[in-house]
């Protein structure tokens, strides 16, 4: 872990720098402040950033503690008085949440060396290491003799360069102060420089000397965030399951309706077929001349002295008559005006029959269709007795 962190730190610093250079942090800070201003006063502390800085300053043997951004002291004590430092410090911070508590040791400005540097842009990825190499040239100390921090300035810089500030303090002046605080049972999170009622905003304390803090609240927030993500995933899966179930139900209903529609179409087709067959039979019956009507007409038109030995009608309406008559040649004239018989003609020759003394004949004709036989049939029926 210790070997991986230095390799990851430049990339992390690059991301942090780009984030700070973007307009999003300022916008989010403004937006969050506006939203907090709408809340009641007792609720606003719940939505604070969580970090509560308290500043320590020393004057000889006397120490003072105040809150960041406030000029009044919360506690003052003399470290020479036994038991007083721990008591005063604990009483002053008894209402502060230990997770949010951060303590910074402020050095007077006279004890700190501040110098503005112009560096190439390539150095922005690892400012701390680059300035450490330049420490001998920029200060009268070596890098092992000082606590230092580097911050990037927003001042204009020449093309291809960036403007940074080196803040350094001699270890010989800082280490005794840290030792005195440790003797009093006070651990500090940062060593900074006093700037009016506030701090400069740097941390001269090396990472290995900063106290490691456990953040149960952050851990809880991560668990809650993971729970929210899990719930969102479950909601999405449930929504998808509901959509799939609804789709399956709709598909089943459509399939059932398609089956009903197919059955209705089959019944409709069957009805149409039955209606067509019934209509065909009715039309066929209407267009077909009845056999009794055909026999009646033939009987009425055949002259006296004529009888038939055979009378046949096939499916195509072809009529065959075979018989004997005293005057067979007059049979065609007799059938000419028939309303049900047409196209009469002899097949073969007429032959005399010696036994009966009559003429034997074979006559063919066709049944007249009802559509063409209608008017004639009406006329003949009107003349019938």
C-alpha positions as CSV (number, residue, x, y, z in Angstrom):
1,X,0.0,0.0,0.0
2,X,2.8,2.4,0.9
3,X,4.5,1.8,-2.5
4,X,1.3,2.2,-4.4
5,X,0.3,5.5,-2.9
6,X,3.2,7.6,-4.3
7,X,2.5,6.3,-7.8
8,X,-1.2,7.1,-7.5
9,X,-0.8,10.5,-5.9
10,X,0.2,12.5,-9.1
11,X,-2.9,11.2,-10.9
12,X,-5.1,12.0,-7.9
13,X,-3.6,15.5,-7.6
14,X,-4.2,16.1,-11.3
15,X,-7.9,15.1,-10.9
16,X,-8.2,17.3,-7.9
17,X,-6.6,20.3,-9.6
18,X,-8.8,19.9,-12.7
19,X,-11.8,19.7,-10.4
20,X,-10.9,22.8,-8.5
21,X,-10.2,24.7,-11.8
22,X,-13.6,23.8,-13.2
23,X,-16.7,26.0,-12.4
24,X,-18.5,23.1,-10.8
25,X,-17.2,23.5,-7.2
26,X,-18.2,27.2,-7.0
27,X,-21.6,26.4,-8.5
28,X,-22.2,23.5,-6.1
29,X,-21.1,25.6,-3.1
30,X,-23.4,28.5,-4.1
31,X,-26.3,26.1,-4.8
32,X,-25.8,24.3,-1.5
33,X,-25.6,27.6,0.4
34,X,-28.8,28.8,-1.2
35,X,-30.6,25.5,-0.3
36,X,-29.3,25.6,3.3
37,X,-30.5,29.2,3.7
38,X,-34.0,27.9,3.0
39,X,-33.9,25.5,6.0
40,X,-34.6,26.4,9.6
41,X,-31.6,27.4,11.7
42,X,-31.5,24.2,13.7
43,X,-31.5,22.1,10.6
44,X,-28.7,23.9,8.8
45,X,-26.0,22.3,10.9
46,X,-27.1,18.9,9.7
47,X,-26.2,19.8,6.1
48,X,-22.8,21.4,6.9
49,X,-19.7,19.9,5.3
50,X,-18.9,18.1,8.5
51,X,-15.3,19.4,9.1
52,X,-15.1,21.7,12.0
53,X,-11.7,23.3,12.4
54,X,-10.3,24.7,15.6
55,X,-7.1,26.8,15.7
56,X,-4.4,26.6,18.3
57,X,-1.9,29.5,18.9
58,X,0.9,29.8,21.4
59,X,2.4,32.8,23.1
60,X,5.2,31.7,25.4
61,X,3.7,29.2,27.8
62,X,0.1,30.3,27.1
63,X,-2.1,28.6,24.6
64,X,-5.4,29.8,23.1
65,X,-8.1,27.9,21.2
66,X,-10.7,29.4,18.9
67,X,-12.9,28.3,16.1
68,X,-12.0,29.0,12.5
69,X,-13.3,32.3,11.3
70,X,-13.9,33.6,14.9
71,X,-11.7,36.1,16.8
72,X,-12.9,35.2,20.3
73,X,-11.1,32.5,22.2
74,X,-12.9,29.4,23.4
75,X,-10.2,28.5,25.9
76,X,-6.9,29.7,27.2
77,X,-4.5,27.9,29.4
78,X,-1.0,27.8,30.6
79,X,0.8,24.6,30.1
80,X,2.9,25.1,33.2
81,X,-0.2,24.5,35.3
82,X,-0.6,20.7,35.8
83,X,-3.8,19.3,34.5
84,X,-5.0,22.6,33.1
85,X,-4.3,22.1,29.4
86,X,-6.2,18.8,29.1
87,X,-9.2,20.1,31.2
88,X,-9.5,23.4,29.3
89,X,-9.2,21.8,25.9
90,X,-11.7,19.1,26.7
91,X,-14.2,21.5,28.2
92,X,-14.0,23.9,25.2
93,X,-14.6,21.0,22.7
94,X,-17.1,18.9,24.7
95,X,-20.0,19.9,22.4
96,X,-18.1,19.2,19.2
97,X,-18.7,15.9,17.3
98,X,-15.4,14.0,17.5
99,X,-15.8,12.9,13.8
100,X,-16.0,16.5,12.7
101,X,-13.3,17.9,15.0
102,X,-10.1,19.1,13.3
103,X,-7.3,20.9,15.2
104,X,-4.7,23.0,13.4
105,X,-1.6,24.6,14.9
106,X,-1.1,28.1,13.6
107,X,2.4,29.5,13.2
108,X,3.0,33.2,13.3
109,X,3.7,34.7,9.9
110,X,7.2,35.7,11.0
111,X,8.1,32.0,11.5
112,X,7.1,31.0,8.0
113,X,8.9,31.5,4.7
114,X,6.5,32.2,1.8
115,X,7.9,32.5,-1.7
116,X,6.2,32.7,-5.1
117,X,7.6,30.4,-7.9
118,X,7.0,30.1,-11.6
119,X,7.3,26.5,-12.7
120,X,6.7,24.6,-16.0
121,X,3.2,23.2,-16.5
122,X,4.7,19.7,-16.5
123,X,5.5,20.2,-12.8
124,X,1.9,20.6,-11.8
125,X,1.4,16.8,-11.6
126,X,3.9,16.5,-8.7
127,X,4.5,20.0,-7.2
128,X,5.6,18.8,-3.8
129,X,8.4,16.7,-5.2
130,X,9.5,19.3,-7.8
131,X,9.7,22.0,-5.2
132,X,11.5,19.7,-2.8
133,X,14.3,19.4,-5.5
134,X,14.4,23.2,-5.7
135,X,14.4,23.8,-1.9
136,X,18.2,24.4,-1.7
137,X,18.0,27.0,-4.4
138,X,14.9,28.8,-3.2
139,X,15.5,28.8,0.5
140,X,18.5,28.8,2.9
141,X,17.4,25.3,4.1
142,X,17.6,21.8,2.9
143,X,14.5,19.8,2.2
144,X,15.2,17.7,5.4
145,X,15.3,20.9,7.5
146,X,11.8,22.2,6.8
147,X,8.2,21.4,6.8
148,X,6.7,22.7,3.6
149,X,3.6,22.8,1.4
150,X,3.0,24.0,-2.1
151,X,-0.2,25.5,-3.4
152,X,-1.1,26.7,-6.9
153,X,-2.0,30.3,-7.3
154,X,-4.7,31.7,-9.5
155,X,-2.4,34.5,-10.6
156,X,-1.6,35.0,-14.3
157,X,1.5,33.1,-15.5
158,X,3.5,33.2,-18.7
159,X,2.5,30.7,-21.4
160,X,3.6,27.2,-20.6
161,X,4.2,27.9,-16.9
162,X,2.2,28.0,-13.7
163,X,2.4,30.2,-10.6
164,X,2.8,28.4,-7.2
165,X,3.6,29.5,-3.7
166,X,6.0,27.7,-1.4
167,X,5.2,27.8,2.3
168,X,8.0,26.5,4.5
169,X,8.8,26.5,8.2
170,X,12.0,25.2,9.9
171,X,11.6,22.0,11.7
172,X,13.7,23.3,14.5
173,X,10.9,25.8,15.3
174,X,7.9,23.5,14.7
175,X,9.0,20.2,16.3
176,X,9.3,21.7,19.8
177,X,5.7,23.0,19.5
178,X,4.4,19.6,18.4
179,X,6.3,18.0,21.3
180,X,4.7,20.4,23.8
181,X,1.2,19.6,22.4
182,X,1.8,15.9,22.6
183,X,2.9,16.3,26.2
184,X,-0.4,18.0,26.9
185,X,-2.3,15.1,25.1
186,X,-3.3,17.2,22.1
187,X,-3.0,15.9,18.6
188,X,-3.1,18.3,15.7
189,X,-4.3,17.5,12.1
190,X,-2.5,20.3,10.4
191,X,0.3,22.9,10.9
192,X,-0.8,26.1,9.1
193,X,-0.1,29.8,9.0
194,X,-2.2,32.4,10.8
195,X,-4.2,34.7,8.4
196,X,-6.3,37.2,10.4
197,X,-9.1,35.2,12.1
198,X,-8.6,32.3,9.7
199,X,-5.9,30.0,8.4
200,X,-3.9,30.2,5.2
201,X,-5.2,26.8,4.0
202,X,-2.1,24.7,3.8
203,X,-0.8,21.8,5.8
204,X,2.9,21.8,6.6
205,X,2.6,18.6,8.5
206,X,4.0,15.6,6.5
207,X,1.4,12.8,5.7
208,X,3.2,10.3,8.0
209,X,2.7,12.6,11.0
210,X,-0.9,13.4,10.4
211,X,-3.3,11.4,12.7
212,X,-5.3,8.6,11.0
213,X,-8.9,9.1,11.5
214,X,-11.7,6.6,11.1
215,X,-14.9,8.0,9.6
216,X,-17.8,5.9,10.8
217,X,-20.2,8.5,9.3
218,X,-18.5,8.2,5.9
219,X,-18.6,4.5,6.2
220,X,-22.3,4.7,7.0
221,X,-22.8,7.1,4.1
222,X,-21.1,4.6,1.8
223,X,-23.3,1.8,3.1
224,X,-26.4,3.9,2.6
225,X,-25.2,4.9,-0.9
226,X,-24.6,1.3,-1.7
227,X,-28.1,0.5,-0.3
228,X,-29.6,3.2,-2.5
229,X,-27.9,1.9,-5.6
230,X,-29.0,-1.6,-4.7
231,X,-32.6,-0.4,-4.2
232,X,-32.5,1.4,-7.5
233,X,-31.2,-1.7,-9.2
234,X,-34.0,-3.8,-7.5
235,X,-36.6,-1.2,-8.6
236,X,-35.3,-1.3,-12.1
237,X,-35.4,-5.1,-12.1
238,X,-38.9,-5.1,-10.7
239,X,-40.0,-2.6,-13.3
240,X,-38.5,-4.7,-16.0
241,X,-40.2,-7.9,-14.5
242,X,-43.5,-6.1,-14.4
243,X,-43.1,-4.9,-18.0
244,X,-42.2,-8.4,-19.1
245,X,-45.2,-9.9,-17.2
246,X,-47.5,-7.3,-18.7
247,X,-46.1,-8.0,-22.2
248,X,-46.6,-11.7,-21.7
249,X,-50.2,-11.1,-20.5
250,X,-50.9,-8.9,-23.5
251,X,-49.3,-11.5,-25.9
252,X,-51.5,-14.2,-24.3
253,X,-54.6,-12.1,-24.8
254,X,-53.6,-11.3,-28.4
255,X,-53.0,-15.0,-29.1
256,X,-56.4,-15.8,-27.5
257,X,-58.1,-13.0,-29.6
258,X,-56.2,-14.2,-32.7
259,X,-57.6,-17.7,-32.1
260,X,-61.1,-16.3,-31.6
261,X,-60.7,-14.2,-34.7
262,X,-59.6,-17.3,-36.7
263,X,-62.6,-19.2,-35.4
264,X,-64.9,-16.4,-36.3
265,X,-63.3,-16.2,-39.8
266,X,-63.7,-20.0,-40.1
267,X,-67.4,-19.8,-39.1
268,X,-67.9,-16.8,-41.5
269,X,-66.3,-18.8,-44.3
270,X,-68.4,-21.8,-43.5
271,X,-71.5,-19.7,-43.4
272,X,-70.5,-18.1,-46.8
273,X,-69.9,-21.6,-48.2
274,X,-73.2,-22.9,-46.9
275,X,-75.0,-19.8,-48.1
276,X,-73.3,-20.1,-51.5
277,X,-74.2,-23.8,-51.7
278,X,-77.8,-23.1,-50.7
279,X,-77.9,-20.2,-53.2
280,X,-76.4,-22.5,-55.9
281,X,-79.0,-25.2,-55.2
282,X,-81.8,-22.6,-55.2
283,X,-80.6,-21.1,-58.4
284,X,-80.0,-24.6,-59.9
285,X,-83.5,-25.5,-58.9
286,X,-84.8,-22.3,-60.3
287,X,-82.9,-22.7,-63.6
288,X,-83.8,-26.4,-64.0
289,X,-87.1,-27.4,-65.7
290,X,-89.0,-29.9,-63.6
291,X,-89.4,-33.4,-65.0
292,X,-93.2,-33.3,-64.6
293,X,-93.3,-30.0,-66.5
294,X,-91.2,-31.6,-69.3
295,X,-93.4,-34.7,-69.6
296,X,-96.5,-32.5,-69.5
297,X,-95.3,-30.3,-72.3
298,X,-94.1,-33.3,-74.4
299,X,-97.5,-35.1,-73.9
300,X,-99.5,-32.0,-74.9
301,X,-97.5,-31.4,-78.1
302,X,-97.1,-34.9,-79.5
303,X,-99.9,-35.5,-82.0
304,X,-102.4,-38.4,-81.7
305,X,-101.2,-41.7,-83.0
306,X,-97.7,-41.2,-81.5
307,X,-96.3,-43.1,-78.6
308,X,-92.9,-43.2,-77.1
309,X,-91.0,-46.3,-76.3
310,X,-88.1,-44.5,-74.5
311,X,-87.8,-41.0,-73.0
312,X,-84.5,-40.0,-71.4
313,X,-82.9,-36.7,-70.0
314,X,-79.3,-36.6,-68.9
315,X,-77.4,-34.2,-66.5
316,X,-76.5,-31.9,-69.4
317,X,-80.2,-31.4,-70.4
318,X,-79.9,-33.6,-73.5
319,X,-83.3,-35.2,-74.3
320,X,-83.7,-38.5,-76.2
321,X,-87.1,-39.7,-77.6
322,X,-87.6,-43.0,-79.3
323,X,-91.0,-44.2,-80.5
324,X,-93.5,-44.6,-83.4
325,X,-95.8,-42.1,-85.1
326,X,-98.1,-42.1,-88.0
327,X,-96.5,-38.9,-89.3
328,X,-93.1,-38.6,-87.7
329,X,-91.9,-35.7,-89.9
330,X,-94.6,-33.4,-88.2
331,X,-93.1,-34.0,-84.7
332,X,-90.5,-31.2,-85.2
333,X,-93.2,-28.7,-86.0
334,X,-95.1,-29.8,-82.9
335,X,-92.1,-29.2,-80.7
336,X,-91.0,-26.0,-82.3
337,X,-93.0,-23.7,-80.1
338,X,-92.3,-25.6,-76.9
339,X,-91.4,-23.4,-73.9
340,X,-89.2,-26.2,-72.3
341,X,-87.9,-28.2,-75.3
342,X,-85.6,-26.7,-77.9
343,X,-83.2,-27.8,-80.7
344,X,-85.3,-30.8,-81.6
345,X,-84.0,-32.9,-84.5
346,X,-84.0,-36.5,-85.8
347,X,-81.0,-38.7,-85.3
348,X,-80.7,-41.1,-88.1
349,X,-83.5,-41.7,-90.7
350,X,-87.2,-42.4,-90.2
351,X,-88.0,-46.0,-90.9
352,X,-91.4,-47.7,-91.4
353,X,-92.4,-50.5,-89.1
354,X,-94.2,-53.3,-91.0
355,X,-95.8,-54.8,-88.0
356,X,-97.6,-51.6,-86.8
357,X,-97.7,-49.7,-90.1
358,X,-96.2,-46.6,-88.4
359,X,-92.9,-44.8,-88.7
360,X,-90.1,-45.5,-86.3
361,X,-88.0,-42.5,-85.2
362,X,-85.3,-41.4,-82.8
363,X,-85.5,-37.7,-81.9
364,X,-83.0,-35.6,-79.8
365,X,-83.6,-32.2,-78.2
366,X,-82.4,-30.0,-75.3
367,X,-84.1,-28.6,-72.3
368,X,-84.6,-24.9,-72.6
369,X,-83.1,-22.8,-69.8
370,X,-85.5,-21.1,-67.5
371,X,-84.1,-17.6,-68.1
372,X,-84.9,-17.8,-71.8
373,X,-88.0,-19.8,-71.2
374,X,-89.7,-17.3,-68.9
375,X,-91.7,-15.2,-71.3
376,X,-92.7,-18.1,-73.5
377,X,-93.7,-20.1,-70.4
378,X,-95.9,-17.3,-69.2
379,X,-97.5,-17.0,-72.6
380,X,-98.2,-20.8,-72.8
381,X,-99.5,-20.9,-69.3
382,X,-101.9,-18.1,-70.1
383,X,-103.2,-20.1,-73.1
384,X,-103.6,-23.2,-71.1
385,X,-107.2,-24.1,-70.1
